[in-house]
Amino acid sequence: MKGGENMMSFSERIETWKKVLLSPATVLPEEAGKAERGFKDGLENYGTPIILVYLPLTVIGMLLAGQFSIMIPIALAFALGSMAFGIALVTIVYTAISYVVSMIMGGKAAFGKLYYMISLPFAPLYTISGLASIVFMVIGVLVLPIKGVLGMVSVLVTLLLAIYGLYLVTLSLDSLYKYGKLKAVVAWLVPTMVLAGIVLLILGAAFLSMIGLVSRGY
């Protein structure tokens, strides 16, 4: 899982994100052809939204909840550390499954390159989603009567970002492996279903445990 020899600067990363969102059919093949881009670049892509968006989002959430205290720095460090670990774990597992599926279908690119290519669509959309959450949170506090409408708008924005994200991932995988759009869909659909299944199993186990505790009178 080697990263690139020439790491992307912050401004270069943001410019690349913008191009990926606006001109994916042109930019993604170009990025797929850059041998210097790899695992470390992917990690930095995923890590950037944590610093840019989810750090201030966490601070705002704590302030709105009235949790302003000397413990905030410790809570922030724990929350962001947990988020960073969770994102790294999920994205590596997701990419590993996609990598195996792609290899089965004839793909030959390295794991690190695949990790980078998948991060290109996900990272900017993850950032936009976080920024939208901040906006909705602030508006919800300032304009209380429209909280219900904000909830529906938030769900719609999330759905649209998810659909566009899957389209971009399809282009990204096809740009890297050149095995066609259908195989690209299979390459992201399998890990998505596997991770969704794991989440459902965890939630199901937690629900059954809760039912068991209630039945015992706890």
N, C-alpha and C positions, 0 to 999 in steps of 0.2 A: 504494500500500500504506500508507495512512494509519492510524495507530493512534488509539485513543480519546482524546478531550480530557481525560476524567477517568479517570486510571489507577487500577486496583484496588489497594487496600492489601493487605498480606500476609494479614491476618486475613480480609478479604473474599474473597481468592482461595481460601484453604483452606476457608472456609465454602461457597463456590460449588462447589468440588470435591466436598465431602461431599454436597451436595444432588444434584449430577449423578449420583453413584454410587448414592444411595439413592432418589431420586425423579426419574429422568431424563425421564419422560414429561411432567412438570410443569415442571421447571426449564429444560430445553433450549429449548422454545418461548419461554420468557421471555427467555433469553439471546439467542436469535435476533432478538428484537424490540428489543434495546438498541442504538440507533444509535451510542452512544459507544464500543462495544467493537470493537476491530479488531486490526490486525497486531501492534502493540506489546504488547497484552495477551496475544496468542498466544505471542510470544517470551518474555514473562515467565513464562507458564505452563510452557513447555518448559524454561526456565532454572532454575526453582525446584527441581526434583528434583536437579539437578547440585549445588547448594549444600547442600540439606537431606540428601541421601542418598548421592550418588555421591562426594562429597568424603570423608566419613568412611569409606565403603566402600573407597575407594582407599587411605586411610591404614591401615585395618585389614589390607587385603591385603598392603601393603608390610611392615607389622610382622610379620605371620605368616610372610612369606617371608624374614624376617631381613634386610631391605633398609634398616634404620634407619641413616641416615647424614646427613651434612651436605648431601648431594645431594637429599634428599627434597623440600624446597621447590621446587627446580627441576624435579624429576620430576613433582611434583604439578601445578605450573603448566602444564607441557607436556601432561600427561595430560588435565587438565580443559579446557585450551584446545582440544586436539584433539577432545575429546568435544563441547564446545560448538559448534565449527565443523561437526563431522559431523552433529550433531542439527539445526542450523540448515539445512544444505545438504539433508539428506534430507527434512526436513519441508516445506521450501519447494518442492522438486521434486515431492514427493508431492501437496502441495496444488495446485500448478500443473497437474498432470495431471488431478486430480479436478475442478479448476475448468474446464478445457477440456471434459471429458466432461459436466459439469453444464450448461455453456453449450449444448452440442450438444443436450442433452435438454430445453432450455427454461428452465434456471435463470438468474436475473438478479441474484443477490446479488454484492457486490464480493469481490475476491480476499482482502483483509484480513479481511473478516468471515468468510469460509470458513476462513481460517487459524486464526482464534480459535475457531470452532466445532469444528474437528477437534482442536484442542489440549485442549478441555474434557474429552473422555474419555481421551485418550492420556496427558496429564500426570499425573493422579492414579494411574492404573494403572501408569505408569512408576515413580512414587514407591513404590507398594506393592510392585512387583516388586523394587526395590532394597532396601527394608526387609526383605523376605523373604530376599533373598540374604545380608544381614548376619546375620540370625537363623540361617540354615542354616550359614553359615560359622563362627559362634561355637559352635553346637551340635556341628558336625563336629569342631572342635578339642577340645572338652571331653568329648565322648562318641564316641570313635573307632569302637567296634564297630557303630554304626548309620549309618556313612557311606553304605553302599549303599542303605539305606532312605531316607535324606535325599535322595539323588540322584533316586530315583523320585518322592518327594513334591515335590521342586523342579520336576521336569518336569510333574507334574500341576498344580501351582499355576500355572505359566507357561501351560499349555494353557487352563486355566479363565479366567485373566485375559485371554488373547488372544481367546477366544470371547466373553466378556462385553464386551470392548473393541469388537469388531466390531459387536455388537448396539447399543452406545451410539453408535458412529459412524453407524450406519444411522439411528438416531433423530435424531442431531444434523444430518445432512445433510437429512433429510426435514423437520425443524423449520425449517431455513433456506430451503430451496427449495420445499417443499410439492409435490414431484413424485411422491410415493408411495414406499413402502418398496422396491419392486423397482428403481426407478431409483436410489435411494440406495445399494443394494447394488452396482449397476453402477458407481456413482461412486467407491466405495472399492475395488472389486475390480480395476478396470483399473489404477490406479496401483500397487496391491499386486503384481499380476502383472508389471508393467513393472519395478519395482524388484527383485523376486525374480529375474526374468530377467537383469538386469544383474549381480546378485550371482553367479548361476550361471555367467555368462560369465566373470567375473573369476576365480572359483574354477577353472573349467575351463581357462582360459589359464594360471593358476599351476600347475595339476596337469600340464598338457602340458609346461610349461617345466621342471618338476622331472624329469619322465620323460626329457626331452631331455638334461638335465645328467647324470642317472644313466647313460644309455646312452653318454655320452661319457667316463664314468669319473671325473666330478667328485664 
